[in-house]
Amino acid sequence: MLDNSDAFIALPGGIGTLEENFQIASWAQLNIHYKVISLLNIDGFFNKLLSFLDQAEEENFIPHSARQIFISASTAEEMVDKLEDFIYKPDPVAAQIDWSMGNSSKKCKMDLSLHL
């Protein structure tokens, strides 16, 4: 899903929807991707979640770069406009992290020996 999409659109849903959105958001915060999460906020379904995210940013629990990847719209037309205008501004510290694995077909070797 991550490799085959330009953005993520969430419709009103339950725990699974929230879990997927926050997983994608955490990957964006770590600069694994630079894609927006758009919440189709039908009848204000996501209002309290958006308020929570605003409060978390205001109280410095999440940086602005993490909050800004969530956009919302009450109609599909408004969402398309916001998606077209979205520009991601990554966190400058996290932007220095390289998550690439090079040749992903090679297995990573970990040194699990105990040194006393």
N, C-alpha and C positions, 0 to 999 in steps of 0.2 A: 504494500500500500504506500509506504513512504517513497519508494523509488518511482512509482507510477502516478504520482499526483503533484499538482502545483499548489494545492491548498486543501484544507479540510473543512467540510461543512457538516455541522451537527444539527440535527433536528431534535425537538424535545424528546427526551428519553429518560431512562432510569440509571441505575448504578453503573451498568456496563458502558453507557454513553459517557458518563462523567469520567470513569476510569480511563477510557480511551483518549478522551480530550486532555486529561492531565498527563497521561503518558507522552502524548505528542507535544504538549507544552513543555514538559521537562526536557525532552530531546531538543526542542528549540532553545531553551535556556542554556543547554550545554553546547549549542551550535552544531548539533548533528544535522540539522536542517534549518532552512530559512523560509519556512512556509507558514502562512497565516491559518488560524483556526477561526472559522466564522460560525457564529451561533445564530441559527434562524429562530429569532425570539418571538415566536407566534404567541399572541395574546399575553406578552410579558413573561413567558415561561421561565426565561433565564435571568429575570431582573434581580432576584436575590443573589444568584451566583455572581453576577456582574458587580453588585454592590459589595459582596464579600471580597472579590478581587481588588476593587477600588480601595477598600479598607485595608486589606493586606499590604497594598502598595503604600498607602498613606502612613501606615505604622511600620514601614520598612521591613516587612517580612518577605516581600518579593520586590525585585528591582523593577523599574519602569520597563526595561527591555522584556521582562517576562510578562508583564501585564499587557503590553501593547500588541502582543500577537493574537489576543482575543478581540475580535470585532463582533459586533452584533447588528442585525438588521431585522426589521419586522416583516419585510416582504422579500421575495426572491429578486425582484428588480433592484431594490436598494442594496441587497447583498452583492449582486454582480457589480454594481457601481463601486462599492467599497473594496471589493476584491481587486478590481482593476486599478484602483488608486493606492493600494497598500504598498508601502515600502518598509521592509524590515530593517531595524537598526540594532544590530547585535550588541550584547554586552561586551565592552572592550577587553575585559579580563578573560572571559570565557572564549572569546574569539581567537585567542592564542593557542587553544587546545587543539591538537590534531587527533581526530578520532579514526583516521583512516587505518586500515589494516594492511595496506599494500596489496599483495596477492592474497585474496581472501581464501583461496583454495589450500593454502598452507595452514597447518595447525600451529597455534601459538604454544610455545613451550614455556612452562613456568618452573622456576627453581623452587621446589618445595622442601628442600633440605633444611634441617634445623642446625643452626650454628650457635654454639654456646660460648 
